[in-house]
Amino acid sequence: MVKHIVMFEFLESAGGRSREENLVIAKERLDALVGVVPTLLSCQVHINDSQAAKSNYHLVLEAQCKDFEALSQYVNHPAHKEVVKFLTTVKSARACVDYVE
């Protein structure tokens, strides 16, 4: 199994919405990919708690695919690309790690 961990830092505001509003939208859109992208076996999306350190990233995605080919199919799936379009407009930073479990 391949774990795909992505962390995002969001802009304070974007698209006429607050960071908090965009975080909720991003979580909803990422969660909705399960069952739509066949190679996405599981996906957990978490928003950093308001009581946590302000220096933390704002959102984390933990996805699981069978192998790196399945991960590539997930990344290139049209539904995922639509979510990426949105994230590109609201994020200020992204960090990613992919590893075999």
N, C-alpha and C positions, 0 to 999 in steps of 0.2 A: 504494500500500500504506500502511496505517496501522500504526505501531508503537505498542504499548501497553506502557509500562514502569512497573512497580509495585515499590516497595520497602517492606518490612515490618520493623518492629522488634518483637521478641517479648518477652513477659513472661518473667521468670526461670523461673517455673513456672506451669502452668495445667492444670486438669483432672486433677490428680494426676500430671502428667508434667513432666519437666524441659524447659527451653527446647530443648535439643538433640533430645530425643525429638519434640517438637512441630514442630521444623523439618523433620525427616525425614518426618513424617506430611504436613505441608503440601506439601513437594516432591513426594511420591508422588501426592497427590491432584491437584495442579495438573498434573503431567506426564500423568496419566491422562485429562485433558480432551481431549487430541489424539486425533482419531478419533471422539470422542463428540459434540463440538460442531462441527457441519458448517462453520461460518464461521471457525473457528480454524485458520488455515493452518499456523502453527508456534508452538511454545512452548518456551522454554528457561528453566529455573529453576535458580538457583544459590544455595548457602548460603555466607555469608561465611566465609572461612578462619579457623581458630582463631588463626593467626599475624598476622592483620590487626588494624588498630586497633580497639580495643573500642568506639570511638565510631561505628563504621560501622553501617549498617543490617544486619540479620541475614540477610535473604533478598531476592532480586531475581527478578522475573518479566519476561521479554521475550517478548511475544506479537505475532503479526502477523496482521492481517485485511485483506481486500481493500479495504474502505472503512469510513467511519464507521457506515454502516447495518449492515454485517457485525459491527463491533465492538459495536454496540448489541445485536445478536442474541446474540452471545457472552455479554455481561454479563447478559442476561436469560434465558439458557438455564437450565433447572432444574438441570442437573449443575453448572454454575458457581455457581449460588445455594447449592447444598449445600456447596461448598467455602468459599464466603464465610461461611456460618454457622459453620463450624469456625474459620476465621481470625479472626472477630470475638471468639471466646472466648480466643484465644491471643496476639493482637497488642496492642502498646501504641501503635503509630504506623504510619501508612501515608502514602506519598507517591506521586504518579502523574504521568506525562507521557504525552500522546498526540500523535503528530505524523505528518504525511504524509511518506513517504520516496520 
